[in-house]
Structures are given as C-alpha cells and as structure tokens.
Amino acid sequence: MAGKTRLSDGAGSSGFGLLSFFWQDMKPRGGGKRKSKTESQFQLFTERRVWLYLAAVATISIVNLFAQAAWVVASHNIGWDPWWLGMLGIDSSRFDVLGLLASLIGLSAAWGLGIALLGCFISHVKWVFLAGMVMMIAGASRMLGTGLGRLILLAQIDKGMIPVDSFVDYYRSGPAELTSGTSVPAIAIMAGAAVIFAGLMLLKALAWPSDAVPRVSLGASAAITLGLFGVVFIESGFAPVRMLTLLIAVLVGLVVLPGEVAQVRYCAIKQVSAQWCWHPALIIWLETLLAMALPLVAALDI
C-alpha cells in the first residue's frame, strides 16, 4: 500500500501505510478552489493532536488489556469473553441474545477487520473505518490480556496453587484445561521480548523522520531485531512459518510504522482537517499491537 497517491496538487508522501487510502477524501486548506465558510474554518490537522489521540487510544487499550488479564485470573475463564460483560454475569454459554452478544464482542477483532476493510472502500464515510479499527484494537487488547491472564494462571499451576482442570472456556467443548508445551519462564521471556520490540519500534518511528533516520538507529534496529529472533528461536526452535511470521513483525515495525508517521507529517504540512487525526492514531496503535502479537504467535505456534 504505497503512499504515492496525491493528497492534493502537491507532491505525494513517500509514506507506506493505511492512511493513504483516505488522501482523496481529505480537504487541504487553501488550494485553487474556493471553499465555503464551514470548510475554511475547520481546525487544522497537527502532529501534536495525533500524538495526543494516540496516547489516549494506547492508554485505553492498555487498561483494557490489564482488566482482561485480571478478570481471566479471577474468574478462571480462559476464553475470549469480554471482561466487562463477565463482570455483568453475561457469558457466551447463554442461548439467548445476551449470550450471542458476548460471542460477537468476544470475537470483535475478526468483525472489526471486515468493517475496517469496508471503510477503506467507502472512505468518505469516516465512521465505518473508525468503528472497525476500534473493534480490532479492543479485540487485540483483550486477546493479549487473555494471554497474560493465562500466563499468570500457568504460573499458579506450576506452583501447585490451582488444579490444571479448574477453568472455563465457552468457545470449546469438553472440560477446560490449561496446559502449555512451553515452560512459563520461556513464555514470560518471549512475551517480554515482544513487548520491548513493539515499544522500541513505536518510539523509533515517532522519534525520527523516515526520510532522515540516523545511522545509529539502523544499528539499534538491527540489534533489536536480532535479539527478538534469537529469543524466539532459542526458546521455541527454528521453523519456516515462525521465521516468516517474525519477518512480517519486523516489516511492520521497521517499514510500516515509520511510514504511517511520515504520512502524519505530510498531512500536517498539507493542512488538512483535524477530523482526520483519529485515523492515524488508531492505525499506528493497531500496528504497534500487531508488532507485539506476531512474535508471540510465532513463538507459541498460536
């Protein structure tokens, strides 16, 4: 998805990412055409506004992640039921509207992907894409939170605090057991490596413009990448599929994230409306979660 599309009569951004789908719908301030009073008085798109929105999205996502993990540990529900529905006593085992609702929200990442893709094709209807992105981020946060909760429960099993078959998973038939072919310390190490990798890739993308990356950052990126590969391969072994998944994570971290940031800077230069600031904020955070989740998928053969 190369960002060669033209936002206006000016030169196109060299950024690489999803934001390029919406350039034709963005309305730069100024230009040859006369604008109405409403169009000429909109708030401007700025990097600062995008980063504030990104911080808000990231904070809510992380709170959602930890809330899901806490609920998984407290309830022993290792399925994908949302924590806030669980707190209300609504689960996916119910054969009624509420049970269906729990199932749909529990799998919101998949539904969100379809809605976001639709939003790319009808990009002028902004809320469709934004709704899909919110669903995917919420679903990804809950999935990562469920994984963290399972890790804590596995640690409790190893310590003999709880039995292996004391769990609930409404998305599977038969008794729910929690076992893992990988040791708890190994999972913790790989999870830590994935979090560090995603966090550093996000910071790198935000700190340095993609068209003027210092040489030291390239060396640091190589070291971070090699460290991630080393941790996963040492703990889980080498496999072609695992290698491919890790390469996709590196592509997202080293190419796509900096490309999205480059597009944000381009939109700020072209002075488009501030109403588009939510798009890059949601996109960048979802890609950060993807850079975090893919190494775990590779390492744990999920």
C-alpha positions as CSV (number, residue, x, y, z in Angstrom):
1,M,0.0,0.0,0.0
2,A,2.5,2.6,-1.1
3,G,1.7,6.2,-0.3
4,K,2.2,7.6,-3.8
5,T,-1.4,8.8,-4.1
6,R,-1.7,12.5,-4.3
7,L,-3.4,14.4,-1.4
8,S,-3.8,17.5,-3.5
9,D,-1.9,19.2,-6.3
10,G,1.3,18.9,-4.3
11,A,3.8,16.1,-4.2
12,G,2.7,12.8,-2.7
13,S,4.1,11.5,0.5
14,S,6.7,8.6,0.5
15,G,4.9,7.1,3.5
16,F,3.8,3.5,3.4
17,G,0.6,2.6,5.2
18,L,-3.2,2.6,5.5
19,L,-3.6,6.4,5.8
20,S,-3.0,6.7,2.0
21,F,-6.5,5.2,1.4
22,F,-8.0,8.4,2.6
23,W,-6.0,11.1,0.9
24,Q,-8.6,11.7,-1.8
25,D,-11.2,12.5,0.8
26,M,-9.0,14.8,2.8
27,K,-9.5,18.5,2.1
28,P,-6.3,20.6,2.3
29,R,-6.7,24.1,3.5
30,G,-6.0,26.5,0.7
31,G,-5.5,25.5,-2.9
32,G,-7.1,26.7,-6.1
33,K,-10.8,26.0,-5.4
34,R,-12.9,28.4,-3.3
35,K,-14.1,26.9,-0.1
36,S,-17.3,27.5,1.8
37,K,-17.2,29.2,5.2
38,T,-17.6,25.9,7.0
39,E,-14.7,24.3,5.1
40,S,-12.4,27.3,5.7
41,Q,-12.9,27.4,9.5
42,F,-12.0,23.8,10.4
43,Q,-9.3,23.0,13.0
44,L,-6.0,22.0,11.5
45,F,-4.5,18.6,11.5
46,T,-1.4,18.7,13.6
47,E,1.2,16.1,14.7
48,R,0.6,17.2,18.3
49,R,-3.1,16.4,18.1
50,V,-2.4,13.0,16.5
51,W,0.1,12.1,19.3
52,L,-2.4,13.1,21.9
53,Y,-5.1,11.0,20.3
54,L,-2.5,8.1,20.1
55,A,-1.7,8.5,23.8
56,A,-5.4,8.3,24.6
57,V,-6.0,5.2,22.5
58,A,-2.9,3.5,23.8
59,T,-3.9,4.2,27.5
60,I,-7.5,2.9,27.0
61,S,-6.1,-0.2,25.1
62,I,-3.6,-1.0,27.9
63,V,-6.2,-0.6,30.6
64,N,-8.5,-2.9,28.6
65,L,-5.6,-5.4,28.4
66,F,-4.8,-5.5,32.1
67,A,-8.5,-5.5,33.0
68,Q,-9.0,-8.6,30.8
69,A,-6.0,-10.3,32.4
70,A,-7.2,-9.6,35.9
71,W,-10.7,-10.9,35.0
72,V,-9.2,-14.1,33.5
73,V,-7.2,-14.8,36.6
74,A,-10.1,-14.0,39.0
75,S,-12.8,-15.9,37.0
76,H,-10.7,-18.7,35.5
77,N,-12.5,-18.0,32.2
78,I,-9.7,-18.6,29.6
79,G,-12.0,-18.0,26.6
80,W,-12.4,-14.7,24.7
81,D,-15.4,-13.4,26.7
82,P,-15.0,-9.6,27.3
83,W,-14.2,-8.8,30.9
84,W,-16.8,-6.1,31.3
85,L,-19.6,-8.5,30.2
86,G,-18.2,-11.1,32.5
87,M,-18.4,-8.6,35.4
88,L,-22.1,-8.2,34.5
89,G,-22.6,-12.0,34.6
90,I,-23.1,-12.3,30.8
91,D,-21.2,-15.0,29.1
92,S,-21.2,-16.8,25.7
93,S,-22.7,-20.0,27.1
94,R,-26.1,-18.5,27.3
95,F,-28.5,-19.4,24.5
96,D,-30.1,-16.0,24.2
97,V,-29.5,-12.5,22.9
98,L,-27.0,-11.7,25.6
99,G,-25.0,-14.9,25.0
100,L,-24.9,-14.1,21.3
101,L,-23.7,-10.5,22.2
102,A,-20.9,-11.9,24.3
103,S,-19.8,-14.2,21.5
104,L,-19.8,-11.4,18.9
105,I,-18.0,-8.9,21.1
106,G,-15.5,-11.6,22.2
107,L,-14.6,-12.1,18.5
108,S,-14.7,-8.4,17.7
109,A,-11.2,-8.4,16.1
110,A,-12.5,-10.5,13.2
111,W,-15.6,-8.5,12.8
112,G,-13.6,-5.3,13.0
113,L,-11.3,-6.4,10.2
114,G,-14.2,-6.8,7.8
115,I,-15.7,-3.4,8.8
116,A,-12.3,-1.6,8.5
117,L,-11.8,-3.1,5.0
118,L,-15.2,-1.9,4.0
119,G,-14.3,1.5,5.4
120,C,-11.3,1.7,3.1
121,F,-13.6,1.3,0.1
122,I,-16.1,3.8,1.3
123,S,-13.5,6.0,2.8
124,H,-15.7,9.1,2.6
125,V,-17.9,7.6,5.4
126,K,-15.3,8.0,8.1
127,W,-17.2,6.4,11.0
128,V,-17.2,2.9,9.2
129,F,-13.4,2.7,9.2
130,L,-13.1,4.1,12.7
131,A,-15.6,1.7,14.1
132,G,-13.7,-1.2,12.6
133,M,-10.4,0.0,14.0
134,V,-11.9,0.4,17.5
135,M,-13.3,-3.1,17.3
136,M,-9.9,-4.6,16.2
137,I,-8.0,-2.7,18.8
138,A,-10.4,-3.7,21.6
139,G,-10.3,-7.3,20.4
140,A,-6.5,-7.4,20.1
141,S,-6.1,-5.8,23.6
142,R,-8.5,-8.4,25.1
143,M,-6.6,-11.3,23.3
144,L,-3.3,-10.1,24.7
145,G,-4.9,-9.6,28.1
146,T,-6.3,-13.1,27.9
147,G,-2.8,-14.4,27.1
148,L,-1.3,-12.5,30.0
149,G,-4.0,-13.9,32.3
150,R,-3.3,-17.4,31.1
151,L,0.4,-16.9,31.7
152,I,-0.4,-15.9,35.3
153,L,-2.6,-19.0,35.8
154,L,0.0,-21.3,34.3
155,A,2.5,-19.9,36.9
156,Q,-0.1,-20.7,39.6
157,I,-0.5,-24.2,38.3
158,D,3.3,-24.7,38.3
159,K,3.3,-23.6,42.0
160,G,0.5,-26.0,42.8
161,M,-1.9,-23.3,43.8
162,I,-4.7,-24.4,41.4
163,P,-5.5,-27.6,39.5
164,V,-5.0,-27.8,35.8
165,D,-8.7,-28.5,35.0
166,S,-10.3,-25.7,37.0
167,F,-11.1,-23.4,34.1
168,V,-14.0,-22.3,31.9
169,D,-13.9,-21.8,28.1
170,Y,-17.2,-21.4,26.5
171,Y,-15.7,-21.4,23.0
172,R,-14.6,-25.1,23.4
173,S,-16.4,-28.3,24.1
174,G,-15.5,-30.6,26.9
175,P,-13.6,-29.9,30.1
176,A,-11.4,-26.8,30.1
177,E,-7.8,-27.5,31.0
178,L,-4.9,-25.1,30.9
179,T,-1.6,-26.6,29.7
180,S,1.3,-25.4,27.7
181,G,4.1,-27.2,25.8
182,T,6.3,-24.3,26.7
183,S,7.6,-23.5,30.2
184,V,6.2,-20.5,32.0
185,P,9.7,-18.8,32.2
186,A,10.2,-19.2,28.5
187,I,6.7,-17.7,27.7
188,A,7.5,-14.8,30.0
189,I,10.8,-14.2,28.3
190,M,9.3,-14.3,24.8
191,A,6.4,-12.0,25.9
192,G,8.8,-9.5,27.4
193,A,10.9,-9.6,24.2
194,A,7.8,-8.9,22.1
195,V,6.7,-6.0,24.3
196,I,10.1,-4.4,24.2
197,F,10.4,-4.9,20.4
198,A,7.0,-3.3,19.7
199,G,7.6,-0.4,22.2
200,L,11.0,0.4,20.7
201,M,9.7,0.2,17.2
202,L,7.0,2.7,18.1
203,L,9.4,5.0,19.8
204,K,11.8,4.8,16.9
205,A,9.0,5.6,14.4
206,L,7.9,8.6,16.4
207,A,11.4,10.0,17.2
208,W,13.0,10.0,13.8
209,P,11.5,11.1,10.4
210,S,11.5,8.2,8.0
211,D,13.4,10.2,5.4
212,A,16.3,11.1,7.7
213,V,16.9,8.2,10.0
214,P,20.3,8.4,11.8
215,R,22.7,5.6,11.1
216,V,22.9,4.7,14.8
217,S,19.1,4.0,14.7
218,L,19.7,1.4,11.9
219,G,22.3,-0.4,14.0
220,A,20.0,-0.3,17.0
221,S,17.1,-1.6,14.9
222,A,19.3,-4.5,13.7
223,A,20.3,-5.3,17.2
224,I,16.7,-5.2,18.5
225,T,15.6,-7.4,15.6
226,L,18.4,-10.0,16.0
227,G,17.6,-10.1,19.7
228,L,13.9,-10.8,19.1
229,F,14.8,-13.6,16.6
230,G,17.3,-15.0,19.0
231,V,14.9,-15.2,21.9
232,V,12.2,-16.8,19.9
233,F,14.4,-19.3,18.1
234,I,16.3,-20.3,21.3
235,E,13.1,-20.8,23.3
236,S,10.9,-22.3,20.5
237,G,13.2,-23.6,17.8
238,F,13.5,-22.7,14.2
239,A,10.7,-23.2,11.7
240,P,10.0,-21.7,8.3
241,V,6.5,-20.5,9.3
242,R,7.9,-19.0,12.5
243,M,10.6,-17.2,10.5
244,L,8.0,-15.8,8.1
245,T,5.8,-14.5,11.0
246,L,8.7,-12.8,12.6
247,L,9.7,-11.2,9.3
248,I,6.2,-9.8,9.0
249,A,6.5,-8.3,12.5
250,V,9.8,-6.7,11.6
251,L,8.3,-5.3,8.4
252,V,5.5,-3.7,10.4
253,G,8.0,-2.3,12.9
254,L,10.7,-1.1,10.6
255,V,8.8,-0.1,7.5
256,V,5.0,0.3,8.1
257,L,5.1,2.2,11.4
258,P,7.7,4.8,10.2
259,G,5.7,5.1,7.0
260,E,2.5,6.0,8.9
261,V,4.4,8.6,10.9
262,A,5.7,10.1,7.6
263,Q,2.1,10.3,6.3
264,V,1.1,12.1,9.5
265,R,3.8,14.7,8.9
266,Y,2.7,15.0,5.3
267,C,-0.9,15.6,6.3
268,A,0.2,18.3,8.8
269,I,2.2,20.0,6.1
270,K,-0.8,20.0,3.7
271,Q,-3.0,21.4,6.5
272,V,-6.0,19.0,6.3
273,S,-8.8,19.0,8.7
274,A,-8.3,17.8,12.3
275,Q,-11.2,15.4,11.9
276,W,-8.7,13.0,10.3
277,C,-6.4,12.8,13.3
278,W,-8.3,9.8,14.7
279,H,-7.4,7.7,11.6
280,P,-3.6,7.7,12.1
281,A,-3.9,7.4,15.9
282,L,-5.9,4.2,15.6
283,I,-3.8,2.9,12.7
284,I,-0.5,3.4,14.5
285,W,-1.6,1.8,17.7
286,L,-3.1,-1.2,16.0
287,E,0.1,-1.7,14.1
288,T,2.0,-1.5,17.4
289,L,-0.2,-4.2,18.8
290,L,0.4,-6.3,15.7
291,A,4.2,-5.9,16.0
292,M,3.7,-7.2,19.6
293,A,1.4,-10.0,18.9
294,L,3.1,-11.5,15.8
295,P,6.2,-12.6,17.7
296,L,4.0,-14.3,20.3
297,V,2.1,-16.0,17.6
298,A,5.3,-17.2,16.1
299,A,6.9,-18.3,19.4
300,L,3.8,-20.1,20.8
301,D,2.5,-21.6,17.5
302,I,-0.9,-20.0,18.1
